[in-house]
Amino acid sequence: MEEAMAAGMKEVFVANHSIVSPLGFTSEENFNNIVNGNSGIQSVQYSFSDNPFFISALDEALVDEHFKSHASPLDYTKLEKMSIMAISHVLNQSNVNASAKDTLLIYATTKGNIDLLDKASSLKKFATERMTLNGFAKHIAAHFSFVNEPIVISNACISGLLALIVAKRFIEAELYKNVVVAAGDIISEFVISGFKAFNALSQSACRPYDRTRDGISLGEAAVAMIVTENKSIANNPLRIVNGSSSNDANHISGPSRDGNGLLQSIHHTLKENDSNNVDFICAHGTATVFNDEMEAMAFSRAGLEEVPMNSLKGYFGHTLGAAGLLETIISIESLNNDLLIASKGFENEGVSKKINVIEHTETKKNMKSFLKTSSGFGGCNASVLISK
């Protein structure tokens, strides 16, 4: 903190947050379910496939029931409803004025209203522009009367974490005082088919870093967080110490085998901070063979092999563009509660480099900071250090 002040940099804090997922409609509900070892991943049968998929999907009828107090469910898509509930919660908690000129909305997603592309869908009544990511974000912003045009970040699976980094930079540059960072993605036939074509889907609930891992379990969620210069907004504000992104330019879908891209991001994020002060790592951990091996290589090369580490994909599945922000929120709750969360699905180490995967949820007193990392298609990587 002293270094930031000496350098004349504005401090940036993460404040109120909210999660809408199969594990609950608030951050607290989601965190409590995780502490109790519950997962949203289930076997689901779709009409377009002979075989079921292990996914974490939210029943839209339940979404509608919770959304009724906000507006008519018939006027919004599933992702819009989930997003509006998450954003409403953080705005109400923080008393941040969406229509203020110094408030911005950043929305991170990979596919947005992807269900509107289904020709057989009952959603054809919605305006065509809401199929585009920009149109989707503008529709969300209009609901809350944001006066600034929203910014969309769509950079594969690092989108949510990258949005957090961008929000921090906007505030440091004194362009805004408050940024509402939201992220969301849903499961659709298009998304499932794409990952199936890569042979990347697990035949059971995913098992990050485990010897028997065989692919991802898809998930859906919408999340929101206030990023601000005003630490008094929240009861337990945490500081975004640093964050960076990189690209290894290895392959359209496969990560660099030696972890170079993620390693570069970690080095930039920790360059002015002692890695010995990192109490735990919330990693990407998709449970694909190449991703988990690449991460192990990067953490080992960064000297972080002894730091307790987890993946939260065993609870939520892979929520695509929402993953980085969703998992940051759970990690914030972990830090505030001095709890190390078990990496669900892990039993036997299945990577070539030593890593310290958390096997059981346990107390670790006086934790001060954590490192969150994400990686995605196209070789993109991101990391953020958050501290009390």
One Martini backbone bead per residue (centre of mass of N, CA, C, O) as a GRO file, in nm:
protein
  388
    1MET     BB    1   0.058   0.063  -0.021
    2GLU     BB    2   0.301   0.254   0.006
    3GLU     BB    3   0.395   0.228  -0.288
    4ALA     BB    4   0.144   0.348  -0.423
    5MET     BB    5   0.157   0.626  -0.279
    6ALA     BB    6   0.447   0.703  -0.364
    7ALA     BB    7   0.364   0.684  -0.680
    8GLY     BB    8   0.064   0.820  -0.702
    9MET     BB    9  -0.146   0.598  -0.684
   10LYS     BB   10  -0.453   0.489  -0.705
   11GLU     BB   11  -0.668   0.331  -0.515
   12VAL     BB   12  -0.827   0.003  -0.551
   13PHE     BB   13  -1.155  -0.143  -0.502
   14VAL     BB   14  -1.339  -0.409  -0.378
   15ALA     BB   15  -1.673  -0.465  -0.319
   16ASN     BB   16  -1.957  -0.532  -0.399
   17HIS     BB   17  -2.138  -0.850  -0.453
   18SER     BB   18  -2.272  -1.097  -0.705
   19ILE     BB   19  -2.451  -1.420  -0.742
   20VAL     BB   20  -2.581  -1.613  -1.025
   21SER     BB   21  -2.664  -1.956  -0.969
   22PRO     BB   22  -2.717  -2.290  -0.895
   23LEU     BB   23  -2.609  -2.202  -0.584
   24GLY     BB   24  -2.750  -1.910  -0.618
   25PHE     BB   25  -2.856  -1.543  -0.557
   26THR     BB   26  -2.589  -1.510  -0.388
   27SER     BB   27  -2.285  -1.504  -0.251
   28GLU     BB   28  -2.358  -1.645   0.014
   29GLU     BB   29  -2.498  -1.895  -0.101
   30ASN     BB   30  -2.259  -1.993  -0.269
   31PHE     BB   31  -2.047  -2.016  -0.045
   32ASN     BB   32  -2.199  -2.210   0.144
   33ASN     BB   33  -2.216  -2.443  -0.060
   34ILE     BB   34  -1.911  -2.480  -0.089
   35VAL     BB   35  -1.837  -2.534   0.207
   36ASN     BB   36  -2.045  -2.794   0.186
   37GLY     BB   37  -1.969  -2.931  -0.109
   38ASN     BB   38  -2.142  -2.819  -0.331
   39SER     BB   39  -2.286  -2.886  -0.658
   40GLY     BB   40  -2.418  -2.796  -0.989
   41ILE     BB   41  -2.345  -3.062  -1.114
   42GLN     BB   42  -2.518  -3.241  -1.377
   43SER     BB   43  -2.715  -3.467  -1.537
   44VAL     BB   44  -2.809  -3.380  -1.880
   45GLN     BB   45  -3.078  -3.397  -2.106
   46TYR     BB   46  -3.088  -3.356  -2.456
   47SER     BB   47  -3.251  -3.355  -2.764
   48PHE     BB   48  -2.965  -3.330  -2.942
   49SER     BB   49  -2.888  -3.591  -2.761
   50ASP     BB   50  -2.812  -3.920  -2.654
   51ASN     BB   51  -2.628  -3.787  -2.443
   52PRO     BB   52  -2.534  -3.676  -2.158
   53PHE     BB   53  -2.449  -3.385  -1.955
   54PHE     BB   54  -2.209  -3.225  -1.747
   55ILE     BB   55  -2.375  -2.965  -1.576
   56SER     BB   56  -2.439  -2.606  -1.478
   57ALA     BB   57  -2.778  -2.532  -1.450
   58LEU     BB   58  -3.039  -2.287  -1.469
   59ASP     BB   59  -3.357  -2.258  -1.394
   60GLU     BB   60  -3.578  -2.046  -1.548
   61ALA     BB   61  -3.817  -2.059  -1.349
   62LEU     BB   62  -3.644  -1.961  -1.109
   63VAL     BB   63  -3.558  -1.697  -1.231
   64ASP     BB   64  -3.843  -1.578  -1.265
   65GLU     BB   65  -3.922  -1.580  -0.967
   66HIS     BB   66  -3.691  -1.375  -0.883
   67PHE     BB   67  -3.757  -1.145  -1.113
   68LYS     BB   68  -4.048  -1.023  -1.060
   69SER     BB   69  -3.945  -0.769  -0.882
   70HIS     BB   70  -3.820  -0.616  -1.144
   71ALA     BB   71  -3.984  -0.764  -1.386
   72SER     BB   72  -4.082  -0.895  -1.671
   73PRO     BB   73  -3.977  -1.201  -1.787
   74LEU     BB   74  -4.083  -1.169  -2.093
   75ASP     BB   75  -3.869  -0.911  -2.159
   76TYR     BB   76  -3.634  -1.130  -2.107
   77THR     BB   77  -3.362  -1.294  -2.096
   78LYS     BB   78  -3.186  -1.503  -1.913
   79LEU     BB   79  -2.922  -1.331  -1.891
   80GLU     BB   80  -3.059  -1.065  -1.825
   81LYS     BB   81  -3.189  -1.151  -1.562
   82MET     BB   82  -2.934  -1.236  -1.412
   83SER     BB   83  -2.784  -0.963  -1.442
   84ILE     BB   84  -2.989  -0.773  -1.308
   85MET     BB   85  -2.979  -0.904  -1.030
   86ALA     BB   86  -2.678  -0.862  -0.973
   87ILE     BB   87  -2.665  -0.552  -1.017
   88SER     BB   88  -2.884  -0.464  -0.820
   89HIS     BB   89  -2.747  -0.562  -0.565
   90VAL     BB   90  -2.487  -0.378  -0.577
   91LEU     BB   91  -2.631  -0.105  -0.593
   92ASN     BB   92  -2.793  -0.131  -0.325
   93GLN     BB   93  -2.547  -0.178  -0.135
   94SER     BB   94  -2.374   0.097  -0.236
   95ASN     BB   95  -2.526   0.352  -0.368
   96VAL     BB   96  -2.473   0.356  -0.661
   97ASN     BB   97  -2.496   0.571  -0.942
   98ALA     BB   98  -2.567   0.488  -1.264
   99SER     BB   99  -2.623   0.802  -1.373
  100ALA     BB  100  -2.346   0.878  -1.330
  101LYS     BB  101  -2.059   1.005  -1.487
  102ASP     BB  102  -1.859   0.825  -1.277
  103THR     BB  103  -2.014   0.570  -1.406
  104LEU     BB  104  -1.950   0.227  -1.507
  105LEU     BB  105  -2.007  -0.032  -1.751
  106ILE     BB  106  -1.884  -0.369  -1.746
  107TYR     BB  107  -1.903  -0.641  -1.985
  108ALA     BB  108  -1.852  -0.997  -1.957
  109THR     BB  109  -1.830  -1.209  -2.257
  110THR     BB  110  -1.867  -1.458  -2.513
  111LYS     BB  111  -2.207  -1.483  -2.604
  112GLY     BB  112  -2.446  -1.392  -2.459
  113ASN     BB  113  -2.740  -1.413  -2.657
  114ILE     BB  114  -2.719  -1.712  -2.790
  115ASP     BB  115  -3.029  -1.810  -2.790
  116LEU     BB  116  -3.121  -1.616  -3.035
  117LEU     BB  117  -3.001  -1.814  -3.270
  118ASP     BB  118  -3.238  -1.994  -3.239
  119LYS     BB  119  -3.477  -2.067  -3.473
  120ALA     BB  120  -3.674  -2.231  -3.256
  121SER     BB  121  -3.714  -2.003  -3.078
  122SER     BB  122  -3.918  -1.803  -2.855
  123LEU     BB  123  -3.712  -1.536  -2.881
  124LYS     BB  124  -3.779  -1.381  -3.161
  125LYS     BB  125  -3.913  -1.114  -3.037
  126PHE     BB  126  -3.645  -1.002  -3.013
  127ALA     BB  127  -3.421  -0.790  -3.084
  128THR     BB  128  -3.156  -0.819  -3.294
  129GLU     BB  129  -2.939  -0.644  -3.134
  130ARG     BB  130  -2.934  -0.854  -2.884
  131MET     BB  131  -2.728  -1.053  -3.024
  132THR     BB  132  -2.529  -0.856  -2.964
  133LEU     BB  133  -2.306  -0.754  -2.736
  134ASN     BB  134  -2.368  -0.451  -2.747
  135GLY     BB  135  -2.680  -0.472  -2.734
  136PHE     BB  136  -2.694  -0.621  -2.469
  137ALA     BB  137  -2.545  -0.409  -2.290
  138LYS     BB  138  -2.738  -0.171  -2.353
  139HIS     BB  139  -2.988  -0.302  -2.229
  140ILE     BB  140  -2.880  -0.318  -1.944
  141ALA     BB  141  -2.810  -0.016  -1.908
  142ALA     BB  142  -3.101   0.094  -1.955
  143HIS     BB  143  -3.234  -0.032  -1.705
  144PHE     BB  144  -3.030   0.166  -1.513
  145SER     BB  145  -2.939   0.443  -1.648
  146PHE     BB  146  -2.685   0.458  -1.791
  147VAL     BB  147  -2.491   0.718  -1.940
  148ASN     BB  148  -2.275   0.533  -2.016
  149GLU     BB  149  -2.127   0.350  -2.234
  150PRO     BB  150  -2.077   0.037  -2.255
  151ILE     BB  151  -1.836  -0.217  -2.195
  152VAL     BB  152  -1.700  -0.481  -2.386
  153ILE     BB  153  -1.564  -0.804  -2.285
  154SER     BB  154  -1.418  -1.044  -2.533
  155ASN     BB  155  -1.173  -1.289  -2.405
  156ALA     BB  156  -1.276  -1.537  -2.348
  157CYS     BB  157  -1.190  -1.679  -2.028
  158ILE     BB  158  -1.070  -1.377  -1.930
  159SER     BB  159  -1.290  -1.159  -1.926
  160GLY     BB  160  -1.358  -1.109  -1.622
  161LEU     BB  161  -1.064  -1.043  -1.529
  162LEU     BB  162  -1.008  -0.819  -1.737
  163ALA     BB  163  -1.231  -0.627  -1.638
  164LEU     BB  164  -1.093  -0.570  -1.368
  165ILE     BB  165  -0.838  -0.441  -1.485
  166VAL     BB  166  -0.975  -0.214  -1.645
  167ALA     BB  167  -1.117  -0.079  -1.408
  168LYS     BB  168  -0.861  -0.002  -1.257
  169ARG     BB  169  -0.745   0.185  -1.483
  170PHE     BB  170  -0.974   0.391  -1.495
  171ILE     BB  171  -0.940   0.488  -1.200
  172GLU     BB  172  -0.641   0.567  -1.212
  173ALA     BB  173  -0.713   0.776  -1.457
  174GLU     BB  174  -0.977   0.937  -1.362
  175LEU     BB  175  -1.252   0.858  -1.530
  176TYR     BB  176  -1.355   0.699  -1.271
  177LYS     BB  177  -1.502   0.598  -0.955
  178ASN     BB  178  -1.710   0.381  -1.075
  179VAL     BB  179  -1.734   0.019  -1.141
  180VAL     BB  180  -1.941  -0.202  -1.308
  181VAL     BB  181  -1.877  -0.544  -1.291
  182ALA     BB  182  -1.982  -0.775  -1.537
  183ALA     BB  183  -2.088  -1.130  -1.583
  184GLY     BB  184  -2.181  -1.371  -1.855
  185ASP     BB  185  -2.314  -1.710  -1.912
  186ILE     BB  186  -2.459  -1.964  -2.120
  187ILE     BB  187  -2.621  -2.251  -2.205
  188SER     BB  188  -2.597  -2.420  -2.526
  189GLU     BB  189  -2.592  -2.591  -2.811
  190PHE     BB  190  -2.357  -2.433  -2.932
  191VAL     BB  191  -2.158  -2.465  -2.693
  192ILE     BB  192  -2.160  -2.771  -2.665
  193SER     BB  193  -2.076  -2.836  -2.960
  194GLY     BB  194  -1.801  -2.697  -2.955
  195PHE     BB  195  -1.669  -2.871  -2.724
  196LYS     BB  196  -1.728  -3.145  -2.852
  197ALA     BB  197  -1.546  -3.099  -3.106
  198PHE     BB  198  -1.285  -3.094  -2.900
  199ASN     BB  199  -1.308  -3.315  -2.683
  200ALA     BB  200  -1.371  -3.141  -2.383
  201LEU     BB  201  -1.578  -3.326  -2.247
  202SER     BB  202  -1.691  -3.470  -1.978
  203GLN     BB  203  -1.819  -3.788  -1.843
  204SER     BB  204  -1.814  -3.607  -1.586
  205ALA     BB  205  -1.732  -3.456  -1.333
  206CYS     BB  206  -1.494  -3.253  -1.295
  207ARG     BB  207  -1.106  -3.294  -1.248
  208PRO     BB  208  -0.890  -3.098  -1.139
  209TYR     BB  209  -0.555  -3.223  -1.163
  210ASP     BB  210  -0.629  -3.502  -1.218
  211ARG     BB  211  -0.542  -3.810  -1.343
  212THR     BB  212  -0.862  -3.855  -1.462
  213ARG     BB  213  -0.895  -3.633  -1.642
  214ASP     BB  214  -1.137  -3.534  -1.939
  215GLY     BB  215  -1.262  -3.242  -1.881
  216ILE     BB  216  -1.528  -3.039  -1.900
  217SER     BB  217  -1.777  -2.845  -1.725
  218LEU     BB  218  -2.043  -2.673  -1.782
  219GLY     BB  219  -2.158  -2.330  -1.713
  220GLU     BB  220  -2.374  -2.088  -1.534
  221ALA     BB  221  -2.360  -1.719  -1.500
  222ALA     BB  222  -2.407  -1.418  -1.293
  223VAL     BB  223  -2.210  -1.121  -1.225
  224ALA     BB  224  -2.110  -0.870  -0.968
  225MET     BB  225  -1.910  -0.558  -0.924
  226ILE     BB  226  -1.750  -0.318  -0.729
  227VAL     BB  227  -1.533  -0.065  -0.850
  228THR     BB  228  -1.325   0.154  -0.641
  229GLU     BB  229  -1.212   0.451  -0.459
  230ASN     BB  230  -1.431   0.381  -0.227
  231LYS     BB  231  -1.391   0.208   0.074
  232SER     BB  232  -1.678   0.282   0.224
  233ILE     BB  233  -1.888   0.102   0.072
  234ALA     BB  234  -1.764  -0.134   0.232
  235ASN     BB  235  -1.696  -0.344   0.497
  236ASN     BB  236  -1.472  -0.535   0.312
  237PRO     BB  237  -1.236  -0.402   0.160
  238LEU     BB  238  -1.040  -0.466  -0.126
  239ARG     BB  239  -0.731  -0.471  -0.295
  240ILE     BB  240  -0.606  -0.393  -0.608
  241VAL     BB  241  -0.282  -0.431  -0.669
  242ASN     BB  242  -0.273  -0.618  -0.940
  243GLY     BB  243  -0.261  -0.653  -1.313
  244SER     BB  244  -0.251  -0.891  -1.599
  245SER     BB  245  -0.179  -0.956  -1.948
  246SER     BB  246  -0.152  -1.224  -2.202
  247ASN     BB  247   0.012  -1.386  -2.498
  248ASP     BB  248   0.133  -1.691  -2.651
  249ALA     BB  249   0.063  -1.761  -2.954
  250ASN     BB  250   0.012  -2.081  -3.009
  251HIS     BB  251  -0.317  -2.125  -3.033
  252ILE     BB  252  -0.656  -2.126  -3.081
  253SER     BB  253  -0.681  -2.350  -2.817
  254GLY     BB  254  -0.394  -2.413  -2.731
  255PRO     BB  255  -0.164  -2.402  -2.499
  256SER     BB  256   0.120  -2.349  -2.377
  257ARG     BB  257   0.323  -2.607  -2.269
  258ASP     BB  258   0.517  -2.408  -2.068
  259GLY     BB  259   0.357  -2.139  -1.961
  260ASN     BB  260   0.450  -1.853  -2.066
  261GLY     BB  261   0.200  -1.668  -2.056
  262LEU     BB  262   0.126  -1.699  -1.756
  263LEU     BB  263   0.402  -1.628  -1.642
  264GLN     BB  264   0.410  -1.336  -1.744
  265SER     BB  265   0.164  -1.238  -1.587
  266ILE     BB  266   0.264  -1.307  -1.303
  267HIS     BB  267   0.518  -1.133  -1.306
  268HIS     BB  268   0.370  -0.861  -1.341
  269THR     BB  269   0.187  -0.883  -1.087
  270LEU     BB  270   0.452  -0.957  -0.881
  271LYS     BB  271   0.695  -0.750  -0.921
  272GLU     BB  272   0.612  -0.567  -0.636
  273ASN     BB  273   0.565  -0.856  -0.497
  274ASP     BB  274   0.566  -1.095  -0.261
  275SER     BB  275   0.505  -1.429  -0.307
  276ASN     BB  276   0.503  -1.505   0.005
  277ASN     BB  277   0.214  -1.335   0.042
  278VAL     BB  278   0.065  -1.567  -0.091
  279ASP     BB  279  -0.193  -1.768   0.031
  280PHE     BB  280  -0.350  -1.811  -0.254
  281ILE     BB  281  -0.477  -1.993  -0.542
  282CYS     BB  282  -0.696  -1.915  -0.813
  283ALA     BB  283  -0.745  -2.109  -1.067
  284HIS     BB  284  -0.862  -2.235  -1.357
  285GLY     BB  285  -0.906  -2.541  -1.387
  286THR     BB  286  -1.067  -2.728  -1.632
  287ALA     BB  287  -0.967  -3.047  -1.681
  288THR     BB  288  -0.771  -3.044  -1.895
  289VAL     BB  289  -0.483  -3.165  -1.993
  290PHE     BB  290  -0.332  -2.898  -2.093
  291ASN     BB  291  -0.408  -2.677  -1.892
  292ASP     BB  292  -0.311  -2.803  -1.619
  293GLU     BB  293  -0.019  -2.844  -1.709
  294MET     BB  294   0.047  -2.551  -1.776
  295GLU     BB  295  -0.003  -2.436  -1.494
  296ALA     BB  296   0.205  -2.602  -1.342
  297MET     BB  297   0.443  -2.486  -1.491
  298ALA     BB  298   0.401  -2.188  -1.417
  299PHE     BB  299   0.402  -2.211  -1.105
  300SER     BB  300   0.679  -2.340  -1.083
  301ARG     BB  301   0.842  -2.114  -1.236
  302ALA     BB  302   0.727  -1.891  -1.015
  303GLY     BB  303   0.749  -2.025  -0.716
  304LEU     BB  304   0.430  -2.159  -0.639
  305GLU     BB  305   0.417  -2.473  -0.550
  306GLU     BB  306   0.339  -2.422  -0.225
  307VAL     BB  307   0.084  -2.287  -0.285
  308PRO     BB  308  -0.225  -2.284  -0.228
  309MET     BB  309  -0.467  -2.455  -0.450
  310ASN     BB  310  -0.746  -2.389  -0.678
  311SER     BB  311  -1.054  -2.508  -0.821
  312LEU     BB  312  -1.408  -2.415  -0.908
  313LYS     BB  313  -1.529  -2.609  -1.135
  314GLY     BB  314  -1.661  -2.837  -0.944
  315TYR     BB  315  -1.910  -2.634  -0.878
  316PHE     BB  316  -1.978  -2.454  -1.163
  317GLY     BB  317  -1.809  -2.493  -1.376
  318HIS     BB  318  -1.767  -2.355  -1.695
  319THR     BB  319  -1.842  -1.993  -1.729
  320LEU     BB  320  -1.640  -1.858  -1.897
  321GLY     BB  321  -1.661  -1.518  -1.893
  322ALA     BB  322  -1.739  -1.545  -1.572
  323ALA     BB  323  -1.516  -1.700  -1.414
  324GLY     BB  324  -1.311  -1.486  -1.307
  325LEU     BB  325  -1.521  -1.325  -1.133
  326LEU     BB  326  -1.655  -1.548  -0.974
  327GLU     BB  327  -1.382  -1.659  -0.842
  328THR     BB  328  -1.310  -1.395  -0.705
  329ILE     BB  329  -1.549  -1.379  -0.510
  330ILE     BB  330  -1.493  -1.644  -0.360
  331SER     BB  331  -1.205  -1.555  -0.272
  332ILE     BB  332  -1.294  -1.318  -0.103
  333GLU     BB  333  -1.453  -1.491   0.099
  334SER     BB  334  -1.214  -1.663   0.183
  335LEU     BB  335  -1.040  -1.434   0.296
  336ASN     BB  336  -1.253  -1.315   0.502
  337ASN     BB  337  -1.277  -1.631   0.635
  338ASP     BB  338  -1.017  -1.799   0.644
  339LEU     BB  339  -1.044  -1.994   0.375
  340LEU     BB  340  -0.975  -2.305   0.227
  341ILE     BB  341  -1.075  -2.431  -0.078
  342ALA     BB  342  -1.161  -2.700  -0.220
  343SER     BB  343  -1.079  -2.909  -0.497
  344LYS     BB  344  -1.313  -3.034  -0.668
  345GLY     BB  345  -1.223  -3.375  -0.781
  346PHE     BB  346  -0.965  -3.412  -0.624
  347GLU     BB  347  -0.707  -3.684  -0.563
  348ASN     BB  348  -0.481  -3.721  -0.799
  349GLU     BB  349  -0.202  -3.627  -0.923
  350GLY     BB  350  -0.180  -3.508  -1.295
  351VAL     BB  351   0.106  -3.363  -1.296
  352SER     BB  352   0.453  -3.291  -1.352
  353LYS     BB  353   0.423  -3.067  -1.140
  354LYS     BB  354   0.440  -2.922  -0.848
  355ILE     BB  355   0.142  -2.890  -0.646
  356ASN     BB  356  -0.095  -2.729  -0.399
  357VAL     BB  357  -0.367  -2.890  -0.361
  358ILE     BB  358  -0.675  -2.850  -0.225
  359GLU     BB  359  -0.855  -3.110  -0.045
  360HIS     BB  360  -0.953  -2.934   0.211
  361THR     BB  361  -1.150  -2.751   0.391
  362GLU     BB  362  -0.978  -2.476   0.561
  363THR     BB  363  -0.813  -2.309   0.803
  364LYS     BB  364  -0.640  -1.979   0.758
  365LYS     BB  365  -0.493  -1.761   0.933
  366ASN     BB  366  -0.422  -1.440   0.837
  367MET     BB  367  -0.501  -1.366   0.564
  368LYS     BB  368  -0.410  -1.127   0.284
  369SER     BB  369  -0.382  -1.291  -0.003
  370PHE     BB  370  -0.452  -1.334  -0.366
  371LEU     BB  371  -0.437  -1.535  -0.666
  372LYS     BB  372  -0.573  -1.480  -0.992
  373THR     BB  373  -0.639  -1.702  -1.269
  374SER     BB  374  -0.644  -1.703  -1.640
  375SER     BB  375  -0.748  -1.890  -1.935
  376GLY     BB  376  -0.749  -1.909  -2.311
  377PHE     BB  377  -0.830  -1.886  -2.604
  378GLY     BB  378  -0.554  -1.783  -2.803
  379GLY     BB  379  -0.348  -1.747  -2.539
  380CYS     BB  380  -0.484  -1.624  -2.298
  381ASN     BB  381  -0.394  -1.422  -2.001
  382ALA     BB  382  -0.454  -1.381  -1.637
  383SER     BB  383  -0.388  -1.160  -1.344
  384VAL     BB  384  -0.465  -1.118  -0.981
  385LEU     BB  385  -0.406  -0.908  -0.696
  386ILE     BB  386  -0.549  -0.952  -0.367
  387SER     BB  387  -0.597  -0.735  -0.071
  388LYS     BB  388  -0.632  -0.619   0.263
   0.00000   0.00000   0.00000
